[in-house]
């Protein structure tokens, strides 16, 4: 490998030393607490967690892949109801929800192990439900009461294919019981926090046909009051309904059908700008003050750790008659006005359906078929300037003052099918199969400020066909080796929008007139992504494993450029912007240990990795006259390495400790980021770190639990959690970053049988640490967007206290 330099080898040596120290200390570990004290005791049973990281059920501690498994009880007791709260509870994961001047649930980009995508529409971590891929995180966060969530770290391309560049997250549904059972949960908290969840399950035809129906309603007010109208910013509301049917017509055949309908209806986002220049009224009075503390490349900016806010959190969120009429006009809309937002905030509808069938052909051979379908439609209306600008009067605007309402719309749809065979006999195990995934995306946007209409472009489409295999052989009772791989063909297509398109220059595509919705460009990429694993079971309670894996991340088009003039197209070509960028590539080296200690009272995992990220996609910007144009190219190279550890320890019948920690370092070798260079003057990013990711992260949880004296089947527990994330940079120049996050949560509860009562407090110390960061502009009536001169931040949910009751009958 030409890119494996002496420095890389030295880093691997350091990683090995750190790994050795981690194995010796076993100081931190995985979240593994339970919702009630009896369940916490069950968590200590060794080998109790089963995962499907290699498309077959395996003991977590016997699986030679780095996996974090969070049970449904763990998720419930921590109050994980969103992507952000999942990331807070999982070291090595950051969620970037900051895009286009807002930070909310309409945009949720996962950064796992520091693999932060450059494009807002790109992803390096794929999501699955029962092993069925989905193209959006929305269905993932909407599932009520899952069996567990499996977080697979490192390239998973060999089994799971496209977009598993950094890892994969799989949600596993809990199978329904063959006995009639129902459960009800109710939660109420400060700032109008409410949750109601219910389910019923049981037999339709004995054990041959069972079902579960569930419903979940969650709502909360935001933590920040908007001075414009007195409403809160950051309101969220979700409704989810699911149905699961499991059929077992014979002892060898199992069929599972799962369907979900979800709706998110959120208010205006809780976000703010920290500005590097003043916004002034016409008379020169400062309306919003600059917080600049440095000059970068001749420009006022903010350096170091972001300060607290000095300006009030505000936004123009009044729906005027003019804006209401603008929203009701169907011209240029991707989503029908009747199905879109009527107020500031997000409205999203999600539908998901999948079927999984497993047939035991013989005792050694199992055939499986999986099929899935997802569709999502959402609109969001944001105040793009993100400030109360009513004092900036201007007769040219519809309301008599400067305002910037901005509408964003998305429609996504994907379909997938997979067939596979699994063989298990003696020392030999094998999996082989084929899969197909087709995903489509359409996007639109527009603003009332210019008196125009929204516009949406053509459809982007990807079709992925893959054939995969996995072979495992036990050379001895202790030593095993696995060879896995996938051959994959990715065909990406770009289609013309509803108004057609005329291409005058043949620089990128043939010149001519393209009719509405016709094919504009298409390209196919072929890749093979292998993985080799060797694992040694030194003792029944201690396993060592090592792996080498390759992965690819799909390509994308720069088709926007073909609508420009001959001169601009040629300039883009001269700047190195291709029609389609090549797929990104990764080579990952990993070492790990898993096991049990202290007579089974402790289980632990430690893993170290070193990844070579090559052909990294970067964003280009260039100007022609007063016009600003952008594109993507393969102009980046980054090394990513780190160590991760998890421990669960039942110290006594009274005390349980679980913890996890991650050190995820990124080292840029080369990178091209013209927008960052314009801001900072920096052209050489070598040695810098990638943005939107935490180098250090950790969780520690402590549970005290025991029996309630004098009450049969009565239990009590007290739980405390500390979640930590180090600060994140806003860009590759590493000029400004968020403060470190220290988040403390507490919970106490009692239970009798299947009924429990809990009191909780989240964000106990009311930390105001920002949840996300992005470079942005100060937007005022001058609309001077030439340079970034502000930092957009997401605001956290403040301290919340509440009570929760759950019962089963």
N, C-alpha and C positions, 0 to 999 in steps of 0.2 A: 504494500500500500504506500504509494508515493507520499500521501499526505500525513503519514504517521511519522512525525519528526522526532528528534531527540527530546525536544521539550514535551511532546506528547508522551514519550516513554517515561520521562521524569515524573510527569503528572500521574501516570499509572502507578509508579512506585510510591508516590505520596499517598495515592488512593489506597494502595494495599496496606500501608502503615496505619492509615486512619481506620481502615476496616478491621485490622487486628486489634487496635485499641477499642473499637466499638464492640467487638466480640467479647473482649475481656471485661469491659465495664457493664454492658447490658443495662445502661442507665435509663433509657427512655423507650417509649413503646406506643402500641396501638390503642385507640379508643375501644374499650370493650365492656362498658358498663351496661346495666340493664335498667329497664324502666321501673321495676319493682325489685325488692330485695330477693325474693325467691329466684327470679330470673337472673340476678347478678350471680347467684351461686352456680347456676347452670353454666355460665360463661367460663367458669374455671375448669370444666371438664375438658381434658386434653383430647384433641382430634375432633371436637364437636362441630367445627366449621368446615363445610364442603364448598369448593369453588369449581368453576368450569372454565378456567383460564385456557385450557387446551382442548376445548370442545368435548370434554368428558368429565365426569365427576371425579374429583380427587381431593384428598385431605389437604387442607391449606398448608400444613407443615410438611407435607410430602411432595408438594408441587414446586419444581425447580424454576419458578418464575416469581418475580417480585409482585406480590398482590396484597392489597389492603382490603379486608372484608368487613363491612359495617352492617350489622344485623338490623332488622326492622325495629327491635326494641331499643337499640342504641340510637337510631335516628329519631325515634319518637321521644325518648327522654331528653335528648338535646334540643328538641324543637326544630329539627332541620326540615324546613318547608320550601327552601329555595336553593338555587345554585350557589349564591353567596354564602349562606350559612353552611352548606356542605363544604365549601372551600375553607371556611374559617376553622372547621373541625378536622381538616385533613392536611397535614404537612405536605409540602411539595406541590400544592395546587393553588393557583390564583385565578380569580375570575375578573376579567376586564369587561365591565358593563358601560364603558365610557366611549361614546361615539357621537359625532355631529352635534356637539353642544348639549348633550343630555346624558345622564347616567341612570339607566332603569332596566327593567326586565325585557325590553324589546331587543337588546343587544347583550349577549352573554358569551364571551369568548373565553375558552378554557386554556390556561397555560399550565401544563404539567411538566414538572422537572425543569422549568425554565424555558421550554420551547415555545416562545411567544411568536405567533404569526405576525407578519408585517401587514398584510391586507386585512381589512375589517371583515371580509367575507370568507377568509381562509380559516382552516382549522387544522390542528395537528393531533387532536384527540377525538376519536369517534365514540358515539354513544349507541348503546344497544339495550333492547328490552327482551329478556329471555333469549339472548343471542341473536335477535333480529335487529338489523341496523336501522337507525333513524337519521334523518338529515338535519334535525334541529334539536336543541336541548329542551324545548318546551314540553314535549310528552314525557321526557325523563323526570322533570321536576314535578309533574302533575300526578304521578302515580301515588295512590294512597296505600300506606301500610305494606311495603314490599317485604319479602323474605329477607333479602340482603342486597347490598350494593357492592359489587366487586370493582375495585380500581386496579387495573393492570398497568404496570409501569414499564416503560421501555417499548421499543418497536414491537408491535403485534401483527405486522403485515403478513407473516407466514400463515396465520390462521384467519385473520379478520380483514385483511385487504386494505383498501384505500382509506386515507385519513386516520390511520392508527400509527402515525409517525412517531408520536411521543408516548402513546399508550391508548388504552380503551377503558370505558366505563360501562359496566353491564348491570342493569337492574333485573333482579330475579323475582318473579311473582311467587307468592306463597300459595301452595296448592290448597283447594278447599277440603274441608273435612267431610267424611261420609255420615257424620252425625249432625243434627240440627244445632246450629250455634249462631248467636247474634252478639254483636258488640256495639256499644255506643260510647263516644268520647265527647266531652264538652269542655271548652276552655274559655276563660274570660280574663282579660288583662287590662292594664292601663292603656290610655290612648285608643280606646275602642277596639282592642284586640279581641277577636272572637274566633273560635274554631268549633265546628260541629262535624263529627265524623261518625258514620254508621255503616255496618255491614251485616249481611245475613248469608249463611252458607248451609249447605246440607245436601242430602241425596235427592236426585230425581228418579233414578232407578237404582236403589241400593248403592253399592260401591262401583257399579258399572258406569254411572253417570252422575257426577256431582257438579255443584255450581257455587259461585259466590257473586253477590251483587254488593257494591259499595258506593258510597257517596261521601264527598268531602267538601266542606265550605269553610273558607278561611278569609278573614278580612282584618285590616288594621288601618288606623290613621297614621300619617307620617309624623315625624318628630319635629318638624319645623313649620312655623306659622308664616304664611305669605302675607306681608303687609298690604298687598294690593287689594285682596278681597277677604282676608281673615281665614281662608281655608288653609289646610295643611298641605305640605309638599312631601311626597313619598308615600301616598296612600296606595295600598295594594288589596286586591280582592281576587280570589280564585274559586271556581266551582269545578269539581271533577266527578265524573260518574264512570264506573268501570264494571265490566262483566267478564267473568272467567268461567268457562265450562271445561271440565275434564272428563273425557270418555275413555273407558277401558272395556271395549267390547269383548276382548279376550285377555288372557293373562300376559300375552306377549305384545299387545298393541295398546299404546297410550296416545290419545289425541287431546291437545290443549288448544282452545280457542279463546283469545283475549281481545276485548274491545274497550276503547276509552274515548270519552268525549270530555273536553276541558275548555274552560273559558276564563281568561284573565281580563279584568277590567280595572285598570290602575289609574290613579290621578297623575298630575304633573310630577316630574321627577324631583328628588331631593339632591340637587347638585348646585355647584356654585363656581364662579371664576375668581381666581386670585390674579389681580391685574398688575401689569408692569407699567401702566401709564394711567393718568387720570381721565375720567369722563366728566366733562364740564358742561354746564348749562350755557345758554347764549350769552349771559352776562359775565361769564368767566368763573362763576361759583362752582367749586368741585362737588359733583354729585356722588361719584364713587372714586375713592382714593386709590392711588397706586400703592402697591406693596413691594415695589422693586427695591432690591438691596445690592444690585451689582449692574455692571455694564458688560454685555457680551457681544463681541464683534461690532462695537459701536452702538448697540441697542440696549435700552434699559430692560432688565430681566430679573428673574428671581433665581438665586443660586443657593445650593446647599439643601437643607431640610426645609420643607414648606412651613411657613408660619401659620398661626391661627387666623381666622377670618376677622378683618376689621370692618368690612362692609356687611350690611344686613343681607341675609339670604332672601331672595325675592325673585319674582318672575311676573311678567304680564300674562295673566291667565283668565282675563275677562273675555267671554265669548260675546262679541258685539254683534249687532244685526248684520253688519257688512260681512263679518267672518262667518256667521251662520249661513248666510246666502251663498257664500263662496264654497263652504263645505257641502251644501245641498246640490250644487251643480255637478252633474255626472261627467261633464266634458273633461277629458284627459285623465280620468280616474281609473286606477287599476282595480280598486275595490269599490263596489257599489256604495254610494253615499248612505243608503239605508243600513248597510252592514258595517260601516266605518264609524270612527269616533265622532261624537257630537260635542265633545269638550276636550280640554287639554288632558293628555294622558295617553294610555295604551288600551286598545281593545284587540284581543287576540282569541281566535277560535282554532282549536286543535282537534283532529280526529286521528285515531290510530286503531289498526286492526292487524292481528297476526295469528297464525296457526302453526303449531309445532306438533309433528307426529313422529313417534319412535316405535319401531317394530323390531322385536327380537327374533331375527330369522332363525338363529340357533343360539345355544348358550354362549357361544363365542362371538357371534356376529350380530350387530345391530344396524338397522337402516333408519335414517332420519330425514325428514323433509320439513323445511321451514319456509314460510312465506309471510311477507309483511307489506302493509300499505300505510302511508302517512300523508296527511295534508294539513297545511297550516296557512292561515290568512290573518294578517294583522295590519292595523293602521295606528300611527301615533302622531299626535299633534304636540309640537314643542314650541317653547318660546326661545328661538335660536340665540338671541342676544343674552338671555338668561338673567335679566335685570329688570327692576321696576323703572321704566324709562318714561313715565308719564310727564315728568318735568321737562323732557326734551320735546317741546312743542314744535310742530311743523305743519303748516297748512297743506303740504303736499301729500300727507298720509291720510288714509281713510278715517282714522280716529282723532285726527288733529294733533297727534304726537307720534314720535318714532316708536315703531313696534315691528317685530319680525316673527309672526306666526309661520311655522314651517311644518309641512305635512310629509310623512314618510310612510310608504306602503310596501308590503311584501306578500308574495304568494309562493309557497314551496310545496312540492309534492314528490314523493319517492315511492318506489315499488322494488321489492327484492324477493328473491327465491334462492334457496340453497338445498342441495341434496348431498348426503354424505353417508359413508359406511364406516363403522368402527369395529375393530377386531381385537379381541383380548384372549390370548391363550398362552398359558405358561409364561416363559420369559419374554414373549413377543407381543407388542401392542401396536396397532396401526389405525390411522384415521385418513380417509381420502374423500374428496368431494369436489363439487363444482358450485359456483355461485354467480348470480347476476344481480346488479343493482342499477336502477335508472332513477336519476334525480333531476328535478327541474326547478328553476328559480326565475321569478320575474319581480322586478322592483320598479317603484315609481316615487316621485317626490315633486314638491313644488311649494311656492310661497305666495301668500296674498300680497306681500309688500310691493311687488313689481306690477301688480294688476294683471298678472298672467294666470295661466291655468297649470295644474300639475301635468307632468308628462312621464310616461313610462316607456322604457326601451324594449328591446327584443328579449326573447327567452334564452337563458343559458341552460345547457343540458349536458349531463355526463352519463355515460353508460359504461359500466365496469363489469367485465367478464373475467372470472378467475377459476383456476384449478389448483387445489392445494392438497398437501399430504403431510402426515406426521408419522414417523417410525421410531419406536422406542424398543430397545433390547436390553435385558438385564444380563450382563456378562457374569455376574455373581449375585449373591443375595444382597450385596452392598453397592455394587457398581453398575450404573446404567448410563446409556447414551441415547440421545434423541437427535434425529435429523429431520428437519421440517422445512417446508418451502411452499411458495405460491408463485405460479405463473399468472400474470395479470395483464389484461389489455384495457386501457382507459381511452375511451373515445369521447372527446369533448366537442361540443357544437355550440355555435352562436347563431341566433336567428334574428332577422330584421324585425323592427318594431311595427306598430299598427299603421304607420304612415308611409311605409316603404322607405327606400333609400337609393340615392344616386351616387355612385362612386366614379369620380372623374379621373383619378390617378391609379394606375395599376401597381403602385409600389408594394402594397400588401395583398390585395385581392384583385381579380380581374375587374377592369372598369366596366360600367354599365348600370342599368336600372334594375334594382332588386324589388320585387313585389312585396307587399306586406306579409310578414310572418314567414318569408322564404329563408332558406339556409344561406348564411353569409360566409361562414368559415367552419372548417371541421378538421380535426387532427387526431390521430391515434398514437398512443405511446404504449410500448411493450416493455415489461420489466419482470425480473425474477427476484424474489426476496426470500433468501434462505435464513434459517436459524439452526445452530448446532448447540446442544446442551449436553454437558456431562455432569452427573450428580453422584455423590458418594455418601451412602448412609453409614457414617463411621460407627455409630451406635444406634440402637432403636430410638434414641431421643436426640440425635444430632446428625444433621445433614449438611453437606457442603455442595454447592453447585456453581458452575461457571457456564457462560454462554457467549456466543458471538452471533449477532443478528444484523440483517440489513433491512431497510425500509425505504419507501418512497412516498412522497406527498404529491397529489395530483397537480397537473398544470392548470394554467388559466390563460384567457385571451386578452389582448389589448385592442379589441375590435372598435373601441371608441375612436381610435385614431383614423380609421378609414373614411370617416365622414368629414375629415378636415381637407384643406386645400393641398395641392401638389407640394407646395413648398414646405408646409408643416409636416406632411407625411415623410418627406425626404429628410427633414431635420430630425424627426423622431427616429428614423432608420439610422441616421448618422450618429445619434446619441446612444445607439445600441439597444433600442426598444424593438423587440421582435413581435411578430403577430401573436405567437404563442410561446410562452416561456417553457423551459424544460421542467420536468418534475424535480422537486427537491429530493436529496438522497441523504441517508444516514447509515453509518456503521457504528454499532453499539457493542461494547465489551462490558460484561457484567460478572461480578463475583458475589456470592451470598452464602449465608448460613441460616438455618432454621432449626428450632428444636425446643425441648422442654428441659427444665431444671427444677431443683428443689422438690424432688419426688413428684413432679407433675404440677406443682403449684404455680410455676411460672412457665409461660411460653414466650418465645422471642424470635425475631427475625432481624437480620442485619444484611444490607446489600450495598455494594459500591459499584459505580458505573462510570464509563468514559465513552462519550459519543462524539463522532465526527460528523457535523452537519455541513453538507456541501451543496453547491448549486442553490444556495439560499436565495429565495425570491425577495427582492428589494423594490422599493417604490422610487420611481424617477419623477422629477418635476423639471420642466423647462419652460421658458417664456419666449413668446414671439410678439414683439410690440407690447401691447397691454394685456395680451392673452396669456393665461396660465394653463399648461397642459401636463398631464401625468400619464405614467405607464409603469409597467413592471418588467424586471429583467433578473436574470440569475447572476447577481453581483455580490453575493455574500458568502462568507465562510466563518463558522463559529464552532468552537469546541465547547461541549457541555459535559460536566462531570460532577459527581457528588456522592454522598453517602446517606442512607436512610435506615432508620431502625425503629422497631416497634416492640413493646413488651406488655404483657398482661401478667399481673402477679396477685394471686390471692394470698396475702400475707398472713391472714388468720380468718377465723369464722366471722370476725368483726370488720376487717379492713381489706379492701381491694384497691389496688393501684394499677392504672393503665396509662400509658404514655406513648408518644411517638415524636420523632424529630427528623428533620431533613436539612441537609446542606446541599443546595443546588446552585452550582457556580456556572456562569457562562463567560466565555473568553472569545471576543471577536478577533478573528484573524484579518479579515478584510470585509468592508461594507461600503456601499454607496447609498447615501441618503441626502440628496440635494436640498430638500426642505430643511433638514437639520443643519446642513452646512450653511445655508442662507442665514439661519438664526445665529449659529455659534461661530461660524468661520472655520470649523473643524472639518477637515477632509480625510484625515487618517484616524480611523476608529479602532486601530489595533490595541488590544488589551482592555477595551471597554466591555461593559456588561450589557446584555439585552434589557429592554425596558419591560415594565408591567409584570415583573416577577420578583419574588422574595428570595434572597440568597439563603436566609435562615428561617426556619419555621418549626414550631413545636406545639404539642398539646400535652397536658398533664391532667389526669382526672383522679380524684380520690373519693372513694365511697365507703361510708360506714353503714352497716346494716345488721339487723338481728331480729329475733322474735319479740313480739309484743306479749309481755307477761300477762297471764290470765285470760288471753284471747286465743281460742283455737284457730289455727291457720292464719294467725295475724303476724304481719311483718312491718318493719319500719326501715327507712333509709335516709341518709343525708349525703348529698353529692355536691362536689365543687369541681369546676373546670377552669383551667387557664389555657387560653389559645394565644399563640404568638406568631406574628409575621413581621419580618424585617421590612424596611422601607423599599419602595419600588421607584425606579427611575422613570422619567417621562419620555426619554428618547435615548438613542444610542450614544449621544455625547456625554451622558451622565452628568448633567449640570444641576438638575433639581430632582428631588425625590420626596416621597411621602415620609412622615414619621413612622417609627416602629409601632406596630399594633399590639397592645396587651388587652385582651378581652377576657373578663371573668364572668362566669355564670354560676348560679347556685340553685339547688333544688332539694326539697325535703318532701317526704311522703310516707303514708301509711297504707297498708292494704289488708284486706281480709278476704281470703279466697281469690275470686276473680274481680273484686272491686277494689279500686285504689283511689286515693285522694292525694293530690300533690300541690305544693306551693312552689313557685319559681320566681327567680329574678335573673334577667339577662342583662349583660353589660352593667354589672353591679356598680362599677366606679364611674359610669356615665362617660366613657372615653369618647372623644370627638375626632379620633383619628380617621383620616380620609380612606375610603374604600377603594378608590381608583384614581388614576391620574392620566392626563393627556394634554399635549400642547394645543393651544387654541388661540383665538383672536379676541381682542377687545372690540366689540361691535357697537358702533355708535352711528349717528346719521351720516358720517363721512364714509362709512363702509370701507375702511382702509384695511384690506386683507393681505397686503403685500408681505407682511412678516408676522410670525407668531409673536404675540406680546401679552399672552395670558396663559394661565394653567387652569384647565378644567378639572374639577375634583368631584368625586362622588361622596356624599355625606352619609355617615353611619346612622343606624337606628339607635336611638338613645335608650337609657335604662327603661326596662319594662318589667313590671311585676304582675303576677297573675295566679290563677288557681285552675287546676285541671282535674276532672273526674272521669274515670273510665270504669266500665263494667262489662262483663260477659255473662251471657245466660243462654 
